[in-house]
Amino acid sequence: MNPLPIRVPLGNAGDVSALLQVPPSPRATFVFAHGAGAGMAHPFMAGFAAALALRGVATLRFNFPSMDRALRRPDTPAVAQATVRAAVDDARRRLPGVPLFAGGKSFGGRMSSQAQANGPMADVRGLVFVGFPLHPAGKPSIERAAHLAQVECPMLFLQGARDALAEAALITGVVRALGARATFVSVADADHAFHVRARSGTDDATVLQSMADAAAAWMVELTPR
């Protein structure tokens, strides 16, 4: 189940590098976008994808254009959202008939939800947020969540309880307002990178496995029997 290097076409904008990881007889496919500060090959991204593969979930990780070109600034929302759409289209083509999900780590998750809010991506059954970046650190607000009201598919929030980019009371309020569309999983003692302190009684590797359990179970629950 080693990831296969591929290219995701972006039409007139060229293409971007990607990694496709497919277990035998996949039960779902997750198009997994990276955060603003680290690309698709970051150890957390790789570890989460590997853990999902062991649970029967294929992943397509991809770089946003700015990351592929080693630029310092993240792409504009329009470019990032178009890249998410292209990756979803590519995953659908490569794994036809496999239930499809999208989302990502931090910035990647938010760009996926903005894309979905602006026009539902074909065949996407749900979105998975691996640390939704509700606000900048030290500047609590819920403005970044306004577009989630336009997302009609189910959403899973995997959120660290110590996430400085999502004050606990604010993110739980956002999720509550979304009603039955949203499922919230709070990861005890975890920060935005899902790092836990030694005194928590667990470790980062165990946390990652539990998150993969939750994500895979949620995706499978939304697939046809």
Secondary structure, 3 states (H helix, E strand, C coil): CCCEEEEEECHHHCEEEEEEECCCCCCEEEEEECCCCCCCCCHHHHHHHHHHHHCCEEEEEECCHHHHCCCCCCCCHHHHHHHHHHHHHHHHHHCCCCCEEEEEECHHHHHHHHHHHHCCCCCEEEEEEECCCCCCCCCCCCHHHHHHHHCCCCEEEEEECCCCCCCHHHHHHHHHHHHHHEEEEEECCCCCCCCCCHHHCCCHHHHHHHHHHHHHHHHHHCCCC
